[in-house]
Amino acid sequence: MQLELTQERLDFLEKDFRRGFIEFCGFEVLKAGKGIFASTLKIGDNHKTQDNFIHAGVIATMSDHTAGYAAYTLVPDRKRILSIEFKINFLKPAYGHALRCSSEIISQGKQIIVAQSTVFDIRDTHEKMVSRSTITLMVIDAAKLETKN
């Protein structure tokens, strides 16, 4: 059975994407579609290292989170996505005024989904690829994640 990605579902995913730690980071949705997701971040001083580069942790978080939502576009709303493995290659330092992350699903099973994320550093009038990552994600029933207080 093929899952339909409705406008209502897209609206939910775009709103849900920005919650919690991600809201603190400042990531925003650029694009969402079946098996794809893209995000952006306007860089502030709080995203930089002591050497004025964009922190690798910001890039890694953006890669992982955006990939998770690419996977989330492929599952019913009663399911959730959890990262279970993450591999990132940093290709060059990032120092521009913004980042853009594009994630796409490269393999989809019933319980395991694999995504690829690429992050670009936006520098004045051009952009440079600064990282590429592979993220393995697990599909889980939302009810299994409910906590009892």
N, C-alpha and C positions, 0 to 999 in steps of 0.2 A: 504494500500500500504506500503510495507516494504522499508525503506530507505537503499540504498546501501552506505556503508562506503568505498569510493574509496581511493586509495593511495594519490591522489591529495587533497582530503578532509583531510586526516590524516596529510599531510604535512602542509596544511593551519592551522589546529588546533594547531600543535606543535609550529609553528611560532607565531601564534596569542596569545598563552598561555603566552608568555614571555614579552608582551608589558606593557608599563606604569609602574605603581607601582610595578608590579610583577618583572619586569626587575631590578628595584631598590633593591627589596628584594633578588634577586638571585635565584629564583626557576627555576628548569630545568625539562623537561619532561623525564620520564623514560619509560613510556609505554602508548599507546593509543589504544583502541579498542572499539567495539560497547558496549556502556553502562559502560565502565571502563576507568579509567585514573589513572596514577601514576606519582608522581613527587618526586624530591629530592632537598635538599638544603645543600650545604657545609657551615658549621657554621663559622661565623667570629665574632670578638668582637662586631660588631654593632648589632648582633642578641641577645645579652645577656643582662640580668638584672644587677643591681648593686650587686647582690649576685652571679653572674657568672652562673646562670641558663639560658637556652634558653627562651626568652620572650614568655609568653602565647599568646600575639598578633601575633607573627610570626606563632605559631602553628595553631591558629584560622584562620588566613588569608590563610595559606596553605591548611587547611581542606576545607574551603569555595571555594576557587578558583579551586582547583583540582576537587571538586564535580561538580562545574559549567561546567567544560570541559567534565566530564563524561556525563553530560546531553547534552552538545553541540554535542556529537557524535551521538545523536539520532534524531536530528532535521535537516530540510533542511537548506541550507546556507542562505536563506532569513529570517531566524528566529534568535532570540537572546535569551539568558538565563539571568534571573535576580534572585538573591536570595531574598526570601520573608520571610523566617524564618530560624533560625539557633540555634541549641542546641548543646553544647559541654560539655563533661565530661573530665576533666583533671585527669588522673589516678596516675601520679607521676611526679616529676620534671624531666625535660630533661636537660642534660649537656654534651652530646656526641659531636662528631666532625661533625655529619651530621644528617639530618632528612629524612625520607621516608614517603610519604603519598600515601595510596591506597584508591581510591574512586570507588564506584559501585552504580549503580542505583538499588533501591529496589522497586520502584513503578513508572510506567509511564502512565500518562494520556495525553490527547490532550493539556491541558494548564498547568497542574501541574505535576512536576516530583519530586520525593523524592530520595535523595542519602544518602549514609552512607560513612563517611571517617574515616580512622584509621591512626594515625600518630605513627611512630616508631622512637625512638632515637637510632642512631647508635653509639655504644660505643666499640671502639677497635675491638674485634672480634665477638661481639654479638649485638643484638638489643633488646630493651624493648618497649612494647606498652605504649605510654604516653598519648594518648587521643583517644576518639571515639566521633564522632559527627553525627547528623542527620541534613540535610540541605534540606529545601523545596524550590523549584525553579519554576519560572514561565516562560513559553514560550511566547515570544512576537514577533510580526512582526518587522523586522529591521527598516522599514520605520517609525514606530511610535517613534523610538528613535533618529531620525535625528533632530539635533538642527538647528535653523535658527539664523544666526548672523546678 
